[in-house]
Structure formats: structure tokens, C-alpha cells
Amino acid sequence: RARAGITKPQPWKILRHTFGSRLAMAGVDQPAIQQFMGHTSPTTTARYMHLSPTYLRDQMSKGLAYSEAGSGATHDAPADSPALEAAESA
């Protein structure tokens, strides 16, 4: 623990939340994460998957670029985009 720079004890659940979140942000689908974590319910797995604001912002930009690809536009979401604001406040 000292070598890792952990100064106080952390509940093991924090590691489980980190594990689920990192897998989700790496693109692993929820059924696979559910199996890795040993959950019987997808609802339980969803509680462990926390997406960072940066990840949500990046995904929104990708979605907007994809939806506008037919028109030739591939720019990022506008700074005043309501969806982008929602992702930032998450």
C-alpha cells in the first residue's frame, strides 16, 4: 500500500467501481463487464459503471461527427451544445 502511494485504507468497493468504469470507458460491453464482475443482474453492473465527463464529451463529439458525416461536416460539438453541457455537468 505504501509503495502505491495510498495513505489511508480504501474500501475494496472503490476498486470494483474503478474496474467497472474503466472497462466501460475502454469500450467493453455491459454483458461482458457483468460476467467479469460476477453480477447476475445488469442493473447491479450499471451501478458500477461511472463515465467521466471527458469520456462523455468525447463520445458526444464522435456522435455528432458521425451524424453530420452525410453532410460533409465533421466538426466537434459547438461549445454551447445542450448535450455537451449535460455531459460536463455529470
Disulfide bonds with the S-S distance in Angstrom:
none
